[in-house]
Amino acid sequence: MENLPPEALHDVAAYFQALSEPTRLQLLNILREGERNVGDLAQLTGTTAANVSRHMSLLSKHGMVRRESRGTSVYYCIADTAIYDLCDLVCGSIARQMQRTAQTREAFTLPP
């Protein structure tokens, strides 16, 4: 991020903001298995097709997913697999933090 102009920093912040919603993270995780249509994504996330379309539109705007129309269906796939490197890095960091917190709590737990 060194020497990035303010406009680029704004774009970076918007990219991370797109990842800040749990449903969008769930959608990206589902797409690890391969492309899916909006109906499948809605069913797998327990939300509506309209809601999925809105989330996918934002992810597409940031170049994370690619959209393809086939007949009356819209299919999505990952456009940049580097998104998974980023998510795995963040998830790994959070898992380590949770583990440290659990170990700290365990250290202060008195035996019955």
Summary of the structure (lengths in Angstrom):
residues: 112
radius of gyration: 18.1
end to end distance: 50.9
largest distance: 63.9
contacts: 267
relative contact order: 0.12
helix: 64%
strand: 12%
